[in-house]
Amino acid sequence: MSVGQNIRKVRELKNLTQSYVARQLGITVAAYSRIERDRTNIGLKRLRQIAAALDTDAATILNFREQEIFGIQALITEIRLLREEIKAKR
């Protein structure tokens, strides 16, 4: 995936809107949308600003792997279900 796609996925996982992130960056929603669609190049400084707005770091965005995130989520869900099952048996 591209950097823009990674930014979008992280934003969506955090349940944030483009409007919110754009406001944090002091840019228009249209300008932010172009970033997510890889229509504009961003430098490291802007990437760090975006990461801060998403409450993460640049490395997380650059190394984002959707499969890993959802694999972990599936494991967490399974653990919760097992805990509930154990509680129900007591």
Disulfide bonds with the S-S distance in Angstrom:
none
